[in-house]
Amino acid sequence: MLSNAEQALLSLLRANARASTAELARKLGVSRTTVQSRIERLEQRGIITGYGVRLSPDYEQGLVKAHVLLTVTPKLADKVVRALQALPPVRTLHSVSGNFDMIVIVDAPSIRDLDALLDQIGAMDGVERTSSSIILSTRIDR
């Protein structure tokens, strides 16, 4: 379980993983040493496993994003996961309950590229059915 202080630190790091310890300390009202110690503990505990890149809204605005719901053959699910992992436009893959087995979040530079990507995913060995929805806007992104 995370303390309130650790949750606050993680929230700030989610917003800007490149924030300096001095900036984080100022926002949290603690010393830089305290912030660095908390970060190191979170890394050692495996809670923080890495840091990522957030793309600018201007760049993101030019991409066509979609949710792709997949029904897969259970015995071939690992093969499907490996094939999806090899595709650079795949941003996230979720295993889910319900009518579909997986939700894939993808992005492409154009509708034409998205269409080709969806065809590629649909043709994968082990993919039985797909349903996709283009993301029109993102209202919350934490």
PyMOL commands that set and color helices and strands:
alter all, ss='L'
color gray80, all
select helices_A, chain A and resi 4-15+21-28+32-44+57-61+74-85+111-122
alter helices_A, ss='H'
color red, helices_A
select strands_A, chain A and resi 64-72+90-95+102-108+127-135
alter strands_A, ss='S'
color yellow, strands_A
deselect
rebuild
show_as cartoon
